[in-house]
Amino acid sequence: MSVVLVTGCSSGFGEAIARGFARRGDTVCATMRRPQLASKELAQQPGIEISALDVTDRDSRIRAIEAVLSRHSRIDVLVNNAGVAVFGSIEDVPENVARLVFETNYFAAVELMRLVLPGMRKQGAGRIVNISAVGAILATPLLGVYAATKHALDAATAAVDIEARPFGVRAISILPGQFRTAIGEKSPGRFIADEYRGIAASMDRWRAANAADVLEDLGPVVEATIQAAHAPRPRARYVVGIGLADRVRQAARELDELHEFESARAGVVA
């Protein structure tokens, strides 16, 4: 079985993903900023070790990786799940807030990839699974900063997948559509000036009319993540959900074709 490190496990996708890997018999290192806030279900599930990791803190990242390697001598799967969203126009979101979102969603994930890659190359195998969003393809108004981080992470993930594939390592993106999680509640705020209230109201009406597309069951995301981590030949991107997810699936398939073209240019076979 594999040693799996998952970030952002205090709730939502992270908690569900950690529990999913543990159910299949993997050893799961479930991390979060405040381990004391871990759910009882997560804390009591066999196969799960809970530890502290603030993904935006460099020393915390290094300590977390070193602790897993000290206990288990290897990391087979890294799941970058920790993330934050911000609501507001590109004009209105303050620079310090935008930088925080990029630090959490992009730079932290990239640095964790950099930290695990040497060990994965040495052992000749490994999977990096980055929990992105349909926003990696679909740039939704008033979620532009969030979408920009996901676009950036998608590009970095695709590049790492080609660069590391000769060493037995794959990097895959999971693109969930609309699921009920706490990411909105953890947002650093809404930054919408009067000039953009009309767009905000229109988007709110659309969401209300399509509320049935927001899924409560996080199982499909868990299943896609486990498949990406363990399938012999994983896809570059897994789009999960309905509604908006249905609309971006074809675009994701076309991007995957371009990804294989880039792989071939680099002399890397699937």
N, C-alpha and C positions, 0 to 999 in steps of 0.2 A: 504493500500500500504506500501511498505518497504522503510526504510532509507538505502541508498546504498552509501558506501564510495569507490571511485575509485582513484587509484594513477596513475600518469604519463599521465595526460589528455591533455597535450599541443598539441598532434597530434596523428596520427595513431590509434592503437587499443584503447588506453585510451579514446581519444575523442569520437570515434565511440561507444564504450561501454557505456560511460556516456550518450550520446544522446539516445541510444537505451533504457536504463532503464527509462529515463525521458519520452520517448514517450509512454511507457506502464503505466505511472502514478506514478512511484516511485519518491521519493525525493532523489535527487542525489547530493552528496557532491563531486564535481570534484576537485581534487587536482593536483598541479604541483609546481615546484620550483619557477617559475616566473609567477604569475597569470596575469600579464600585457600582456603576450604573448598568452593568450587564444584567440582562433579564435572568430570572431564575431558571427558565428553560435552557438558556444557553449555558449558564454556569453549571448546571447539573447533568448536562448531556455527556455521556462517555466519549472520550476521544477528543475533547476540546480543552485546550489550554488558553486561558485569558490573560492578556498582558497589556501593558500601557504602550501606546504609540500615538504621538502627535505628529501627523504626517508633515506638518508645516515646519517642524523643528529638525534641523540637520542632525543634531546629536541624538535626538530621540529616534530618528530613522536608523542611525548607525547602531545604537544600542539594541534596538529591536531585532535587527538582522543578526547581530553577533550573538544575542541570547538564543535565537532559534538554532543557529549553527552550533552553539555550545551544547545545547541539549540533544540535538538530533544529527549533527554533522552534515546536514544537507537541507536544501529547500528545493522541492520538486516543482511546486506550483506557487506562483505569486498571483493573488487576485487584488488588483488595485480597485477598491470600491469607494473609499472615502471621497466625499465630494460635497460641494455647496453650490446653491443657486442664488442668483440675485435677480430681482425684477426691476426693470427700468430701461429707459431709452439709452442708447449709446451716449447721447449728449448729457444725460442727467446722472448716470452712475458715477459717483466720485472716483477719482483715480485710485485712492487708497483701497477702496472696496473692490474695484476691478483687479487690482494687484493681489488682494487676498484670495479672490476666486481663482485667479490663475495659479497662485502659489499652491492652493489646495488641489485643484483639479488637474493641473498640468505639471508644474515643476516637481511637486512631491511624487507624483506617479513616475515621472521620468527618472528622478533620483533613485527611487526604489528599484526600478528596472536596472539602473546602472550598478546598484549594490548587489543584486542577485546574479547578474549575468556572468561574472567571472567564475563563480561556483558552478553554475549550470553548464558553462562551456567545459569546465574541468571534468564534470561527471558525464558529459556527453549527452545530456538530456535535460529538458526543462520546459515548462510552459508559463507564459505570462499572459494573464487574462485581465484586460482592462474594461471595467464597467463604464461604458460611455453613455450615450443616449441617442435617440433619433435626431437630436439637435446637432450631432456630428455631421449630418447631411442637410437637415432642414433648419434653416436659420429663422427662428420664430421672432417676430417683432416683440420688443420689450423683454426678450430673453437673449439679446444679442451678445452680451458679455459671456454668459453661460455657454451659449452655442459656440462662441469663439474658442473657449477652452476645450470644448469637445472636438471641434474641428482640428485643433492643434494636437490633441492627444491621439486622435485617429491617425493623423499623418505620422506621428512619432511611432505609434504601434506598428503601422504598416512597414515603416523603414526598418525597425528592429526585427520584424518577422523575416525580412529578406537578409539582413546582415547576419543574424544569428542562426538561420536555418542550416548552414553548413556544419554547425556544431551540435545539431540535434535539438535546438531550442526553437520554439515557435511562440509568436506573440499574436494575440487574437483580441478583437474588439467585440463586446456585447453591446448592442444598441437597443435598450428597452424603449418601448413607447410609453403610454400613460399607465402608470401603476400608482396605487395608493401607498405612499411612503411619507416619512416625516421630513423630507428634504425641503419642502416649502416652509414648514414651521421653523426650520433652522436657518432660514435665509437671513442675511445681514440687513434686509430691509427692502422697501419698495421706493424707487426713485423715478417718479413720473410727474413731470411738469404739466401745467394746465394745457399746454399746446398738444400734448399727446393723450389727453383724457379720452378723446374720441376713439382712438385706436384701442386703448385699454378697455373701453366699454364694449367695443365690437368683439374683442377677443373674449371678454367675460361672457358675452351672449353666446358666442360659439361654443365655449366650454360647457355652459349650462345645457345647451341643446344636444351636446354629444357626451353627456356625463356617463352614459352607459359604456363608453369606450375606456373608461378608467377602471382598471382591473384591481380587485382586492387580492386575488391569489397571486403570490409572488413565485409560485412553483415553476412557471415557464422560464423565468429568468434563471432560477437555480439550475434547472435542467440544461439550459443552454450553456451555462458556465461550466458545469461538470463535463458536458460533451466537449466543449472547447479545450478543457484541461486534459481529457483522456482519450479523445478520438485519435486513431492513428493518422488520419489526414483531415485536420480541422479546416473549416472555412476561415477566411480572413475576417469576416464579419458575420455576426448572428443578430438579425433583427427580430425582436420579440414583442408580441402584443398585437393589438388590433387598431383600427382607426388610423391615426397618423402613421403607425408602424406599417400598415398595409400600403400606404402611399409611398413609402421610401424603399420598399423591398426591391423593386426593379432597379432603382438607382444604386442600391447596395450591390446588387448582382453585377451591374456594369462597372462599378468601382473594383469589384473583385477580379473582373476580367483584366482591367488595367493593372491591377496588382500583380497578376501572373505575368503580364507583359513585362513589367519592371523586373520581376524575378528572373525572367529569361534573359533580359538585357544584362543582368548581373551574373549570368552563368549559374544561377541557382535553380535547381529543379525541386518540384514539390515533394 
